Amino acid sequence: RRDMKAFGVKVCCIQHGLFKTALSSPARIRKEKEVIWNKLPPDIRTPYGKEYFQKDAAKTQRLSQTCLDKDTLPVVQCMEHTPTSLHPCTHYVVGQDAKLFWNPLSRMPAVIQDFL
């Protein structure tokens, strides 16, 4: 964003939470990750172990049940607002989970982020 300012380009960041869409389907995510996992050579998979893959799938499932907002209209409205506004904001935070968890988390020290 700052690099583009030298060229007269204003960049607006839309920091959105998790939204329920076809792309965020836990079954789809697991299937895509499984394809990638199965293509990895054994010398890369072995240090991680099958447990890593299973834990990651469980984490994805938990997130999909707790943090996904179904109404994507606020994100679309931000995407429409930024290029059409005379004075767009630099940052937009969209979604309840983004406002209450992800955005505050991003401003915390790394040690707290890692713990949470």
DRENZATI-328651 format. One record per atom (N, C-alpha, C, O, CB): residue number from 0; residue in one letter; x, y, z. Coordinates in steps of 0.02 Angstrom, whole numbers, always signed. Glycine has a CB too. Example, Ala and Ser with C-alpha at 12.3 -4.5 7.8 and 13.67 -1.06 7.14 Angstrom:
# DRENZATI-328651
+-----+-----+--------+--------+--------+
:   n : res :     px :     py :     pz :
+-----+-----+--------+--------+--------+
:   0 :   a :   +660 :   -284 :   +390 :
:   0 :   a :   +615 :   -225 :   +390 :
:   0 :   a :   +660 :   -165 :   +390 :
:   0 :   a :   +712 :   -166 :   +423 :
:   0 :   a :   +565 :   -224 :   +452 :
:   1 :   s :   +642 :   -112 :   +354 :
:   1 :   s :   +684 :    -53 :   +357 :
:   1 :   s :   +645 :     +2 :   +394 :
:   1 :   s :   +670 :    +57 :   +402 :
:   1 :   s :   +704 :    -30 :   +286 :
+-----+-----+--------+--------+--------+
//
This chain:
# DRENZATI-328651
+-----+-----+--------+--------+--------+
:   n : res :     px :     py :     pz :
+-----+-----+--------+--------+--------+
:   0 :   r :    +41 :    -59 :     +0 :
:   0 :   r :     +0 :     +0 :     +0 :
:   0 :   r :    +44 :    +62 :     +0 :
:   0 :   r :    +32 :   +108 :    -39 :
:   0 :   r :    -47 :     +0 :    +60 :
:   1 :   r :    +93 :    +64 :    +43 :
:   1 :   r :   +138 :   +122 :    +47 :
:   1 :   r :   +182 :   +128 :    -14 :
:   1 :   r :   +197 :   +183 :    -37 :
:   1 :   r :   +181 :   +118 :   +110 :
:   2 :   d :   +203 :    +72 :    -41 :
:   2 :   d :   +245 :    +73 :   -101 :
:   2 :   d :   +209 :   +104 :   -161 :
:   2 :   d :   +240 :   +138 :   -201 :
:   2 :   d :   +268 :     +2 :   -119 :
:   3 :   m :   +144 :    +93 :   -166 :
:   3 :   m :   +106 :   +118 :   -223 :
:   3 :   m :    +92 :   +193 :   -219 :
:   3 :   m :    +77 :   +225 :   -269 :
:   3 :   m :    +40 :    +81 :   -228 :
:   4 :   k :    +98 :   +222 :   -159 :
:   4 :   k :    +85 :   +294 :   -150 :
:   4 :   k :   +132 :   +336 :   -193 :
:   4 :   k :   +113 :   +388 :   -219 :
:   4 :   k :    +93 :   +313 :    -76 :
:   5 :   a :   +194 :   +313 :   -201 :
:   5 :   a :   +243 :   +349 :   -242 :
:   5 :   a :   +221 :   +355 :   -315 :
:   5 :   a :   +244 :   +400 :   -350 :
:   5 :   a :   +311 :   +313 :   -239 :
:   6 :   f :   +177 :   +311 :   -337 :
:   6 :   f :   +152 :   +312 :   -406 :
:   6 :   f :    +84 :   +345 :   -411 :
:   6 :   f :    +52 :   +343 :   -464 :
:   6 :   f :   +149 :   +241 :   -433 :
:   7 :   g :    +60 :   +374 :   -356 :
:   7 :   g :     -5 :   +407 :   -357 :
:   7 :   g :    -64 :   +360 :   -351 :
:   7 :   g :   -120 :   +378 :   -367 :
:   7 :   g :    -12 :   +448 :   -418 :
:   8 :   v :    -50 :   +299 :   -329 :
:   8 :   v :   -103 :   +249 :   -323 :
:   8 :   v :   -122 :   +242 :   -249 :
:   8 :   v :    -79 :   +229 :   -206 :
:   8 :   v :    -81 :   +180 :   -353 :
:   9 :   k :   -186 :   +252 :   -235 :
:   9 :   k :   -210 :   +242 :   -166 :
:   9 :   k :   -237 :   +171 :   -160 :
:   9 :   k :   -279 :   +150 :   -199 :
:   9 :   k :   -265 :   +295 :   -148 :
:  10 :   v :   -212 :   +135 :   -111 :
:  10 :   v :   -234 :    +66 :    -99 :
:  10 :   v :   -275 :    +65 :    -36 :
:  10 :   v :   -254 :    +91 :    +16 :
:  10 :   v :   -173 :    +18 :    -94 :
:  11 :   c :   -333 :    +34 :    -40 :
:  11 :   c :   -377 :    +25 :    +18 :
:  11 :   c :   -377 :    -49 :    +37 :
:  11 :   c :   -383 :    -92 :     -7 :
:  11 :   c :   -449 :    +51 :     +3 :
:  12 :   c :   -371 :    -63 :   +100 :
:  12 :   c :   -370 :   -132 :   +124 :
:  12 :   c :   -438 :   -150 :   +154 :
:  12 :   c :   -463 :   -115 :   +198 :
:  12 :   c :   -313 :   -142 :   +176 :
:  13 :   i :   -467 :   -204 :   +130 :
:  13 :   i :   -529 :   -229 :   +158 :
:  13 :   i :   -511 :   -292 :   +197 :
:  13 :   i :   -495 :   -344 :   +169 :
:  13 :   i :   -583 :   -244 :   +102 :
:  14 :   q :   -514 :   -285 :   +263 :
:  14 :   q :   -497 :   -340 :   +307 :
:  14 :   q :   -563 :   -372 :   +330 :
:  14 :   q :   -597 :   -347 :   +374 :
:  14 :   q :   -455 :   -317 :   +369 :
:  15 :   h :   -578 :   -427 :   +298 :
:  15 :   h :   -643 :   -459 :   +313 :
:  15 :   h :   -633 :   -520 :   +357 :
:  15 :   h :   -580 :   -550 :   +361 :
:  15 :   h :   -678 :   -479 :   +248 :
:  16 :   g :   -687 :   -537 :   +390 :
:  16 :   g :   -688 :   -597 :   +431 :
:  16 :   g :   -702 :   -658 :   +388 :
:  16 :   g :   -691 :   -658 :   +328 :
:  16 :   g :   -740 :   -590 :   +487 :
:  17 :   l :   -725 :   -710 :   +421 :
:  17 :   l :   -742 :   -771 :   +386 :
:  17 :   l :   -814 :   -770 :   +365 :
:  17 :   l :   -859 :   -758 :   +406 :
:  17 :   l :   -727 :   -833 :   +430 :
:  18 :   f :   -826 :   -782 :   +301 :
:  18 :   f :   -895 :   -782 :   +275 :
:  18 :   f :   -910 :   -850 :   +244 :
:  18 :   f :   -866 :   -882 :   +215 :
:  18 :   f :   -904 :   -726 :   +222 :
:  19 :   k :   -972 :   -870 :   +251 :
:  19 :   k :   -993 :   -935 :   +225 :
:  19 :   k :  -1008 :   -928 :   +151 :
:  19 :   k :  -1058 :   -898 :   +131 :
:  19 :   k :  -1056 :   -961 :   +264 :
:  20 :   t :   -964 :   -957 :   +111 :
:  20 :   t :   -972 :   -957 :    +38 :
:  20 :   t :   -953 :  -1027 :    +14 :
:  20 :   t :   -932 :  -1070 :    +53 :
:  20 :   t :   -928 :   -902 :     +3 :
:  21 :   a :   -960 :  -1038 :    -51 :
:  21 :   a :   -940 :  -1103 :    -79 :
:  21 :   a :   -865 :  -1115 :    -69 :
:  21 :   a :   -844 :  -1172 :    -62 :
:  21 :   a :   -958 :  -1106 :   -154 :
:  22 :   l :   -826 :  -1061 :    -69 :
:  22 :   l :   -753 :  -1068 :    -60 :
:  22 :   l :   -734 :  -1087 :    +12 :
:  22 :   l :   -680 :  -1115 :    +23 :
:  22 :   l :   -719 :  -1004 :    -79 :
:  23 :   s :   -778 :  -1071 :    +60 :
:  23 :   s :   -760 :  -1085 :   +130 :
:  23 :   s :   -791 :  -1150 :   +156 :
:  23 :   s :   -789 :  -1162 :   +216 :
:  23 :   s :   -783 :  -1028 :   +173 :
:  24 :   s :   -817 :  -1191 :   +113 :
:  24 :   s :   -846 :  -1254 :   +133 :
:  24 :   s :   -792 :  -1299 :   +162 :
:  24 :   s :   -742 :  -1312 :   +129 :
:  24 :   s :   -881 :  -1289 :    +74 :
:  25 :   p :   -801 :  -1324 :   +224 :
:  25 :   p :   -750 :  -1367 :   +255 :
:  25 :   p :   -736 :  -1429 :   +213 :
:  25 :   p :   -679 :  -1452 :   +210 :
:  25 :   p :   -772 :  -1387 :   +324 :
:  26 :   a :   -787 :  -1457 :   +182 :
:  26 :   a :   -778 :  -1517 :   +141 :
:  26 :   a :   -734 :  -1501 :    +80 :
:  26 :   a :   -689 :  -1540 :    +63 :
:  26 :   a :   -846 :  -1546 :   +117 :
:  27 :   r :   -746 :  -1444 :    +50 :
:  27 :   r :   -706 :  -1423 :     -8 :
:  27 :   r :   -633 :  -1410 :    +12 :
:  27 :   r :   -587 :  -1431 :    -22 :
:  27 :   r :   -736 :  -1360 :    -41 :
:  28 :   i :   -625 :  -1374 :    +67 :
:  28 :   i :   -557 :  -1358 :    +90 :
:  28 :   i :   -519 :  -1422 :   +106 :
:  28 :   i :   -461 :  -1429 :    +87 :
:  28 :   i :   -560 :  -1312 :   +153 :
:  29 :   r :   -551 :  -1468 :   +140 :
:  29 :   r :   -518 :  -1531 :   +158 :
:  29 :   r :   -499 :  -1569 :    +95 :
:  29 :   r :   -444 :  -1597 :    +90 :
:  29 :   r :   -564 :  -1574 :   +202 :
:  30 :   k :   -544 :  -1571 :    +46 :
:  30 :   k :   -531 :  -1608 :    -16 :
:  30 :   k :   -471 :  -1578 :    -53 :
:  30 :   k :   -428 :  -1614 :    -78 :
:  30 :   k :   -593 :  -1607 :    -60 :
:  31 :   e :   -469 :  -1511 :    -57 :
:  31 :   e :   -413 :  -1477 :    -91 :
:  31 :   e :   -347 :  -1489 :    -55 :
:  31 :   e :   -296 :  -1501 :    -86 :
:  31 :   e :   -427 :  -1402 :    -96 :
:  32 :   k :   -349 :  -1485 :    +12 :
:  32 :   k :   -288 :  -1497 :    +50 :
:  32 :   k :   -266 :  -1569 :    +44 :
:  32 :   k :   -206 :  -1584 :    +43 :
:  32 :   k :   -300 :  -1478 :   +124 :
:  33 :   e :   -314 :  -1615 :    +41 :
:  33 :   e :   -298 :  -1686 :    +34 :
:  33 :   e :   -262 :  -1699 :    -33 :
:  33 :   e :   -215 :  -1739 :    -35 :
:  33 :   e :   -362 :  -1729 :    +39 :
:  34 :   v :   -285 :  -1667 :    -86 :
:  34 :   v :   -253 :  -1674 :   -151 :
:  34 :   v :   -180 :  -1650 :   -147 :
:  34 :   v :   -135 :  -1684 :   -171 :
:  34 :   v :   -292 :  -1634 :   -206 :
:  35 :   i :   -171 :  -1592 :   -116 :
:  35 :   i :   -102 :  -1565 :   -109 :
:  35 :   i :    -60 :  -1612 :    -65 :
:  35 :   i :     -3 :  -1627 :    -82 :
:  35 :   i :   -104 :  -1493 :    -78 :
:  36 :   w :    -89 :  -1634 :     -9 :
:  36 :   w :    -54 :  -1679 :    +38 :
:  36 :   w :    -31 :  -1742 :     +2 :
:  36 :   w :    +26 :  -1764 :    +11 :
:  36 :   w :   -100 :  -1697 :    +97 :
:  37 :   n :    -76 :  -1772 :    -37 :
:  37 :   n :    -59 :  -1834 :    -71 :
:  37 :   n :     -7 :  -1826 :   -126 :
:  37 :   n :    +26 :  -1874 :   -145 :
:  37 :   n :   -122 :  -1864 :   -101 :
:  38 :   k :     +1 :  -1765 :   -152 :
:  38 :   k :    +52 :  -1752 :   -203 :
:  38 :   k :   +121 :  -1739 :   -173 :
:  38 :   k :   +172 :  -1742 :   -208 :
:  38 :   k :    +31 :  -1692 :   -245 :
:  39 :   l :   +123 :  -1726 :   -107 :
:  39 :   l :   +187 :  -1712 :    -75 :
:  39 :   l :   +229 :  -1776 :    -72 :
:  39 :   l :   +203 :  -1830 :    -61 :
:  39 :   l :   +177 :  -1685 :     -5 :
:  40 :   p :   +294 :  -1768 :    -83 :
:  40 :   p :   +337 :  -1827 :    -75 :
:  40 :   p :   +339 :  -1849 :     -2 :
:  40 :   p :   +332 :  -1808 :    +43 :
:  40 :   p :   +409 :  -1811 :   -101 :
:  41 :   p :   +350 :  -1914 :    +10 :
:  41 :   p :   +350 :  -1940 :    +78 :
:  41 :   p :   +400 :  -1905 :   +125 :
:  41 :   p :   +387 :  -1899 :   +184 :
:  41 :   p :   +366 :  -2014 :    +77 :
:  42 :   d :   +457 :  -1883 :    +97 :
:  42 :   d :   +507 :  -1850 :   +141 :
:  42 :   d :   +482 :  -1783 :   +167 :
:  42 :   d :   +510 :  -1757 :   +216 :
:  42 :   d :   +572 :  -1841 :   +102 :
:  43 :   i :   +431 :  -1755 :   +137 :
:  43 :   i :   +401 :  -1693 :   +163 :
:  43 :   i :   +343 :  -1709 :   +209 :
:  43 :   i :   +335 :  -1677 :   +261 :
:  43 :   i :   +378 :  -1648 :   +105 :
:  44 :   r :   +303 :  -1759 :   +191 :
:  44 :   r :   +245 :  -1778 :   +232 :
:  44 :   r :   +265 :  -1809 :   +299 :
:  44 :   r :   +233 :  -1795 :   +350 :
:  44 :   r :   +201 :  -1826 :   +194 :
:  45 :   t :   +316 :  -1849 :   +299 :
:  45 :   t :   +335 :  -1888 :   +358 :
:  45 :   t :   +347 :  -1844 :   +420 :
:  45 :   t :   +321 :  -1860 :   +473 :
:  45 :   t :   +396 :  -1928 :   +344 :
:  46 :   p :   +386 :  -1790 :   +415 :
:  46 :   p :   +397 :  -1749 :   +476 :
:  46 :   p :   +333 :  -1720 :   +505 :
:  46 :   p :   +327 :  -1711 :   +566 :
:  46 :   p :   +445 :  -1693 :   +460 :
:  47 :   y :   +285 :  -1705 :   +462 :
:  47 :   y :   +221 :  -1678 :   +486 :
:  47 :   y :   +178 :  -1733 :   +517 :
:  47 :   y :   +148 :  -1724 :   +569 :
:  47 :   y :   +184 :  -1644 :   +429 :
:  48 :   g :   +176 :  -1789 :   +484 :
:  48 :   g :   +135 :  -1845 :   +507 :
:  48 :   g :    +62 :  -1836 :   +489 :
:  48 :   g :    +40 :  -1780 :   +477 :
:  48 :   g :   +142 :  -1853 :   +582 :
:  49 :   k :    +26 :  -1890 :   +486 :
:  49 :   k :    -45 :  -1889 :   +468 :
:  49 :   k :    -86 :  -1850 :   +521 :
:  49 :   k :   -138 :  -1822 :   +505 :
:  49 :   k :    -73 :  -1960 :   +461 :
:  50 :   e :    -61 :  -1849 :   +583 :
:  50 :   e :    -96 :  -1813 :   +637 :
:  50 :   e :   -101 :  -1739 :   +621 :
:  50 :   e :   -152 :  -1708 :   +636 :
:  50 :   e :    -61 :  -1824 :   +704 :
:  51 :   y :    -50 :  -1711 :   +591 :
:  51 :   y :    -50 :  -1640 :   +573 :
:  51 :   y :   -108 :  -1625 :   +526 :
:  51 :   y :   -145 :  -1577 :   +536 :
:  51 :   y :    +17 :  -1619 :   +540 :
:  52 :   f :   -116 :  -1667 :   +476 :
:  52 :   f :   -169 :  -1658 :   +427 :
:  52 :   f :   -238 :  -1664 :   +461 :
:  52 :   f :   -283 :  -1625 :   +445 :
:  52 :   f :   -163 :  -1711 :   +371 :
:  53 :   q :   -245 :  -1711 :   +506 :
:  53 :   q :   -309 :  -1722 :   +540 :
:  53 :   q :   -325 :  -1664 :   +588 :
:  53 :   q :   -382 :  -1642 :   +592 :
:  53 :   q :   -307 :  -1788 :   +579 :
:  54 :   k :   -274 :  -1639 :   +624 :
:  54 :   k :   -284 :  -1582 :   +669 :
:  54 :   k :   -304 :  -1520 :   +629 :
:  54 :   k :   -348 :  -1482 :   +651 :
:  54 :   k :   -220 :  -1568 :   +709 :
:  55 :   d :   -273 :  -1509 :   +572 :
:  55 :   d :   -289 :  -1452 :   +530 :
:  55 :   d :   -361 :  -1457 :   +505 :
:  55 :   d :   -397 :  -1406 :   +504 :
:  55 :   d :   -240 :  -1448 :   +470 :
:  56 :   a :   -383 :  -1516 :   +486 :
:  56 :   a :   -452 :  -1526 :   +463 :
:  56 :   a :   -501 :  -1512 :   +520 :
:  56 :   a :   -554 :  -1482 :   +508 :
:  56 :   a :   -461 :  -1598 :   +436 :
:  57 :   a :   -485 :  -1533 :   +580 :
:  57 :   a :   -529 :  -1521 :   +638 :
:  57 :   a :   -533 :  -1446 :   +653 :
:  57 :   a :   -587 :  -1421 :   +669 :
:  57 :   a :   -503 :  -1559 :   +700 :
:  58 :   k :   -476 :  -1411 :   +647 :
:  58 :   k :   -475 :  -1339 :   +659 :
:  58 :   k :   -518 :  -1303 :   +607 :
:  58 :   k :   -556 :  -1257 :   +624 :
:  58 :   k :   -403 :  -1312 :   +657 :
:  59 :   t :   -514 :  -1322 :   +544 :
:  59 :   t :   -554 :  -1293 :   +491 :
:  59 :   t :   -628 :  -1304 :   +505 :
:  59 :   t :   -669 :  -1259 :   +495 :
:  59 :   t :   -535 :  -1323 :   +422 :
:  60 :   q :   -645 :  -1363 :   +527 :
:  60 :   q :   -715 :  -1380 :   +543 :
:  60 :   q :   -741 :  -1336 :   +600 :
:  60 :   q :   -797 :  -1311 :   +596 :
:  60 :   q :   -722 :  -1454 :   +561 :
:  61 :   r :   -701 :  -1327 :   +652 :
:  61 :   r :   -722 :  -1286 :   +709 :
:  61 :   r :   -733 :  -1213 :   +687 :
:  61 :   r :   -782 :  -1182 :   +706 :
:  61 :   r :   -670 :  -1289 :   +765 :
:  62 :   l :   -686 :  -1187 :   +648 :
:  62 :   l :   -693 :  -1118 :   +624 :
:  62 :   l :   -756 :  -1109 :   +582 :
:  62 :   l :   -791 :  -1058 :   +588 :
:  62 :   l :   -632 :  -1098 :   +583 :
:  63 :   s :   -771 :  -1159 :   +541 :
:  63 :   s :   -829 :  -1153 :   +497 :
:  63 :   s :   -894 :  -1153 :   +537 :
:  63 :   s :   -945 :  -1128 :   +513 :
:  63 :   s :   -830 :  -1210 :   +446 :
:  64 :   q :   -894 :  -1182 :   +596 :
:  64 :   q :   -954 :  -1185 :   +637 :
:  64 :   q :   -963 :  -1124 :   +681 :
:  64 :   q :  -1019 :  -1108 :   +701 :
:  64 :   q :   -952 :  -1247 :   +680 :
:  65 :   t :   -909 :  -1089 :   +695 :
:  65 :   t :   -914 :  -1034 :   +743 :
:  65 :   t :   -907 :   -964 :   +714 :
:  65 :   t :   -936 :   -917 :   +740 :
:  65 :   t :   -864 :  -1044 :   +796 :
:  66 :   c :   -868 :   -957 :   +662 :
:  66 :   c :   -850 :   -889 :   +640 :
:  66 :   c :   -877 :   -868 :   +573 :
:  66 :   c :   -862 :   -813 :   +550 :
:  66 :   c :   -777 :   -883 :   +639 :
:  67 :   l :   -916 :   -908 :   +540 :
:  67 :   l :   -936 :   -891 :   +472 :
:  67 :   l :  -1001 :   -851 :   +470 :
:  67 :   l :  -1053 :   -875 :   +492 :
:  67 :   l :   -943 :   -953 :   +430 :
:  68 :   d :   -996 :   -792 :   +443 :
:  68 :   d :  -1054 :   -749 :   +432 :
:  68 :   d :  -1085 :   -767 :   +364 :
:  68 :   d :  -1048 :   -777 :   +316 :
:  68 :   d :  -1035 :   -672 :   +436 :
:  69 :   k :  -1150 :   -770 :   +360 :
:  69 :   k :  -1182 :   -791 :   +298 :
:  69 :   k :  -1195 :   -733 :   +250 :
:  69 :   k :  -1201 :   -744 :   +189 :
:  69 :   k :  -1248 :   -825 :   +313 :
:  70 :   d :  -1199 :   -672 :   +275 :
:  70 :   d :  -1215 :   -614 :   +234 :
:  70 :   d :  -1151 :   -580 :   +209 :
:  70 :   d :  -1117 :   -546 :   +247 :
:  70 :   d :  -1258 :   -563 :   +273 :
:  71 :   t :  -1136 :   -590 :   +145 :
:  71 :   t :  -1075 :   -561 :   +115 :
:  71 :   t :  -1086 :   -491 :    +88 :
:  71 :   t :  -1039 :   -460 :    +63 :
:  71 :   t :  -1050 :   -606 :    +59 :
:  72 :   l :  -1146 :   -464 :    +93 :
:  72 :   l :  -1162 :   -398 :    +67 :
:  72 :   l :  -1116 :   -343 :    +94 :
:  72 :   l :  -1095 :   -299 :    +55 :
:  72 :   l :  -1233 :   -381 :    +83 :
:  73 :   p :  -1098 :   -342 :   +159 :
:  73 :   p :  -1053 :   -289 :   +182 :
:  73 :   p :   -985 :   -289 :   +147 :
:  73 :   p :   -957 :   -235 :   +135 :
:  73 :   p :  -1042 :   -296 :   +257 :
:  74 :   v :   -959 :   -347 :   +130 :
:  74 :   v :   -895 :   -350 :    +93 :
:  74 :   v :   -905 :   -321 :    +23 :
:  74 :   v :   -864 :   -281 :     +0 :
:  74 :   v :   -869 :   -424 :    +89 :
:  75 :   v :   -958 :   -341 :     -9 :
:  75 :   v :   -972 :   -315 :    -77 :
:  75 :   v :   -982 :   -240 :    -75 :
:  75 :   v :   -957 :   -204 :   -119 :
:  75 :   v :  -1036 :   -349 :   -106 :
:  76 :   q :  -1016 :   -215 :    -24 :
:  76 :   q :  -1026 :   -142 :    -18 :
:  76 :   q :   -960 :   -106 :     -9 :
:  76 :   q :   -951 :    -51 :    -37 :
:  76 :   q :  -1071 :   -127 :    +41 :
:  77 :   c :   -913 :   -134 :    +29 :
:  77 :   c :   -847 :   -103 :    +36 :
:  77 :   c :   -810 :   -104 :    -30 :
:  77 :   c :   -777 :    -55 :    -49 :
:  77 :   c :   -806 :   -140 :    +90 :
:  78 :   m :   -815 :   -159 :    -66 :
:  78 :   m :   -781 :   -165 :   -131 :
:  78 :   m :   -810 :   -115 :   -181 :
:  78 :   m :   -774 :    -90 :   -224 :
:  78 :   m :   -787 :   -236 :   -158 :
:  79 :   e :   -874 :   -100 :   -174 :
:  79 :   e :   -905 :    -51 :   -218 :
:  79 :   e :   -889 :    +20 :   -195 :
:  79 :   e :   -878 :    +65 :   -237 :
:  79 :   e :   -982 :    -61 :   -220 :
:  80 :   h :   -887 :    +31 :   -131 :
:  80 :   h :   -876 :    +98 :   -102 :
:  80 :   h :   -805 :   +124 :   -116 :
:  80 :   h :   -796 :   +182 :   -134 :
:  80 :   h :   -889 :    +97 :    -28 :
:  81 :   t :   -755 :    +82 :   -107 :
:  81 :   t :   -686 :   +106 :   -111 :
:  81 :   t :   -668 :   +138 :   -178 :
:  81 :   t :   -638 :   +192 :   -177 :
:  81 :   t :   -639 :    +49 :    -98 :
:  82 :   p :   -684 :   +109 :   -235 :
:  82 :   p :   -664 :   +143 :   -297 :
:  82 :   p :   -710 :   +201 :   -318 :
:  82 :   p :   -692 :   +241 :   -361 :
:  82 :   p :   -661 :    +92 :   -354 :
:  83 :   t :   -769 :   +205 :   -287 :
:  83 :   t :   -816 :   +257 :   -307 :
:  83 :   t :   -817 :   +316 :   -259 :
:  83 :   t :   -847 :   +368 :   -275 :
:  83 :   t :   -885 :   +228 :   -313 :
:  84 :   s :   -787 :   +310 :   -202 :
:  84 :   s :   -788 :   +363 :   -152 :
:  84 :   s :   -734 :   +416 :   -168 :
:  84 :   s :   -680 :   +399 :   -192 :
:  84 :   s :   -776 :   +334 :    -82 :
:  85 :   l :   -750 :   +479 :   -154 :
:  85 :   l :   -700 :   +532 :   -163 :
:  85 :   l :   -644 :   +525 :   -112 :
:  85 :   l :   -586 :   +539 :   -127 :
:  85 :   l :   -733 :   +600 :   -157 :
:  86 :   h :   -662 :   +505 :    -52 :
:  86 :   h :   -612 :   +498 :     +2 :
:  86 :   h :   -621 :   +431 :    +37 :
:  86 :   h :   -646 :   +429 :    +94 :
:  86 :   h :   -619 :   +557 :    +53 :
:  87 :   p :   -600 :   +377 :     +5 :
:  87 :   p :   -608 :   +311 :    +37 :
:  87 :   p :   -561 :   +303 :    +97 :
:  87 :   p :   -508 :   +334 :   +100 :
:  87 :   p :   -595 :   +255 :    -13 :
:  88 :   c :   -582 :   +262 :   +143 :
:  88 :   c :   -540 :   +247 :   +201 :
:  88 :   c :   -481 :   +204 :   +179 :
:  88 :   c :   -483 :   +172 :   +127 :
:  88 :   c :   -581 :   +211 :   +256 :
:  89 :   t :   -429 :   +205 :   +219 :
:  89 :   t :   -371 :   +164 :   +205 :
:  89 :   t :   -385 :    +91 :   +223 :
:  89 :   t :   -364 :    +45 :   +188 :
:  89 :   t :   -309 :   +189 :   +244 :
:  90 :   h :   -421 :    +81 :   +278 :
:  90 :   h :   -438 :    +14 :   +301 :
:  90 :   h :   -512 :     +8 :   +315 :
:  90 :   h :   -544 :    +53 :   +343 :
:  90 :   h :   -397 :     -4 :   +364 :
:  91 :   y :   -539 :    -49 :   +295 :
:  91 :   y :   -608 :    -67 :   +311 :
:  91 :   y :   -606 :   -134 :   +346 :
:  91 :   y :   -572 :   -180 :   +323 :
:  91 :   y :   -653 :    -69 :   +246 :
:  92 :   v :   -641 :   -140 :   +401 :
:  92 :   v :   -645 :   -203 :   +438 :
:  92 :   v :   -718 :   -226 :   +432 :
:  92 :   v :   -763 :   -191 :   +455 :
:  92 :   v :   -622 :   -196 :   +514 :
:  93 :   v :   -729 :   -285 :   +402 :
:  93 :   v :   -796 :   -308 :   +386 :
:  93 :   v :   -809 :   -376 :   +418 :
:  93 :   v :   -768 :   -422 :   +413 :
:  93 :   v :   -806 :   -311 :   +310 :
:  94 :   g :   -866 :   -381 :   +451 :
:  94 :   g :   -886 :   -444 :   +483 :
:  94 :   g :   -876 :   -441 :   +558 :
:  94 :   g :   -828 :   -411 :   +582 :
:  94 :   g :   -846 :   -503 :   +454 :
:  95 :   q :   -922 :   -471 :   +594 :
:  95 :   q :   -919 :   -469 :   +667 :
:  95 :   q :   -857 :   -502 :   +695 :
:  95 :   q :   -826 :   -475 :   +741 :
:  95 :   q :   -980 :   -502 :   +696 :
:  96 :   d :   -837 :   -559 :   +667 :
:  96 :   d :   -777 :   -593 :   +692 :
:  96 :   d :   -714 :   -552 :   +678 :
:  96 :   d :   -667 :   -553 :   +718 :
:  96 :   d :   -771 :   -663 :   +662 :
:  97 :   a :   -713 :   -516 :   +622 :
:  97 :   a :   -656 :   -474 :   +607 :
:  97 :   a :   -651 :   -416 :   +656 :
:  97 :   a :   -597 :   -399 :   +680 :
:  97 :   a :   -661 :   -447 :   +535 :
:  98 :   k :   -708 :   -386 :   +671 :
:  98 :   k :   -709 :   -329 :   +717 :
:  98 :   k :   -694 :   -349 :   +789 :
:  98 :   k :   -659 :   -313 :   +825 :
:  98 :   k :   -776 :   -294 :   +714 :
:  99 :   l :   -719 :   -407 :   +810 :
:  99 :   l :   -713 :   -427 :   +880 :
:  99 :   l :   -651 :   -470 :   +894 :
:  99 :   l :   -628 :   -473 :   +951 :
:  99 :   l :   -774 :   -464 :   +901 :
: 100 :   f :   -625 :   -504 :   +842 :
: 100 :   f :   -570 :   -550 :   +856 :
: 100 :   f :   -509 :   -538 :   +810 :
: 100 :   f :   -455 :   -522 :   +835 :
: 100 :   f :   -593 :   -622 :   +847 :
: 101 :   w :   -518 :   -545 :   +744 :
: 101 :   w :   -460 :   -544 :   +699 :
: 101 :   w :   -424 :   -477 :   +698 :
: 101 :   w :   -363 :   -475 :   +702 :
: 101 :   w :   -482 :   -561 :   +629 :
: 102 :   n :   -461 :   -422 :   +694 :
: 102 :   n :   -429 :   -356 :   +692 :
: 102 :   n :   -393 :   -340 :   +757 :
: 102 :   n :   -335 :   -320 :   +755 :
: 102 :   n :   -481 :   -303 :   +676 :
: 103 :   p :   -426 :   -348 :   +816 :
: 103 :   p :   -389 :   -337 :   +878 :
: 103 :   p :   -329 :   -384 :   +885 :
: 103 :   p :   -276 :   -364 :   +909 :
: 103 :   p :   -435 :   -346 :   +938 :
: 104 :   l :   -337 :   -446 :   +864 :
: 104 :   l :   -282 :   -494 :   +868 :
: 104 :   l :   -221 :   -471 :   +827 :
: 104 :   l :   -164 :   -478 :   +849 :
: 104 :   l :   -305 :   -563 :   +843 :
: 105 :   s :   -234 :   -442 :   +768 :
: 105 :   s :   -179 :   -420 :   +725 :
: 105 :   s :   -140 :   -362 :   +755 :
: 105 :   s :    -83 :   -349 :   +733 :
: 105 :   s :   -206 :   -399 :   +657 :
: 106 :   r :   -167 :   -328 :   +803 :
: 106 :   r :   -133 :   -271 :   +835 :
: 106 :   r :    -97 :   -291 :   +900 :
: 106 :   r :    -63 :   -249 :   +930 :
: 106 :   r :   -184 :   -216 :   +849 :
: 107 :   m :   -104 :   -353 :   +920 :
: 107 :   m :    -72 :   -377 :   +981 :
: 107 :   m :     +0 :   -399 :   +967 :
: 107 :   m :    +17 :   -414 :   +910 :
: 107 :   m :   -112 :   -435 :  +1012 :
: 108 :   p :    +41 :   -401 :  +1019 :
: 108 :   p :   +109 :   -427 :  +1011 :
: 108 :   p :   +108 :   -500 :   +985 :
: 108 :   p :    +61 :   -537 :  +1000 :
: 108 :   p :   +148 :   -422 :  +1078 :
: 109 :   a :   +159 :   -518 :   +949 :
: 109 :   a :   +162 :   -585 :   +918 :
: 109 :   a :   +155 :   -640 :   +970 :
: 109 :   a :   +124 :   -691 :   +955 :
: 109 :   a :   +228 :   -593 :   +881 :
: 110 :   v :   +183 :   -632 :  +1029 :
: 110 :   v :   +180 :   -684 :  +1079 :
: 110 :   v :   +108 :   -697 :  +1100 :
: 110 :   v :    +90 :   -755 :  +1113 :
: 110 :   v :   +223 :   -665 :  +1140 :
: 111 :   i :    +67 :   -646 :  +1103 :
: 111 :   i :     -4 :   -655 :  +1120 :
: 111 :   i :    -42 :   -686 :  +1061 :
: 111 :   i :    -83 :   -730 :  +1070 :
: 111 :   i :    -36 :   -587 :  +1141 :
: 112 :   q :    -27 :   -662 :  +1000 :
: 112 :   q :    -57 :   -691 :   +941 :
: 112 :   q :    -44 :   -766 :   +938 :
: 112 :   q :    -89 :   -806 :   +926 :
: 112 :   q :    -30 :   -656 :   +877 :
: 113 :   d :    +18 :   -784 :   +949 :
: 113 :   d :    +37 :   -855 :   +945 :
: 113 :   d :     +1 :   -896 :   +998 :
: 113 :   d :    -20 :   -953 :   +985 :
: 113 :   d :   +113 :   -863 :   +952 :
: 114 :   f :     -6 :   -868 :  +1058 :
: 114 :   f :    -39 :   -904 :  +1111 :
: 114 :   f :   -113 :   -915 :  +1095 :
: 114 :   f :   -140 :   -970 :  +1105 :
: 114 :   f :    -33 :   -865 :  +1176 :
: 115 :   l :   -146 :   -862 :  +1070 :
: 115 :   l :   -217 :   -867 :  +1054 :
: 115 :   l :   -228 :   -910 :   +992 :
: 115 :   l :   -285 :   -919 :   +971 :
: 115 :   l :   -247 :   -798 :  +1043 :
+-----+-----+--------+--------+--------+
//
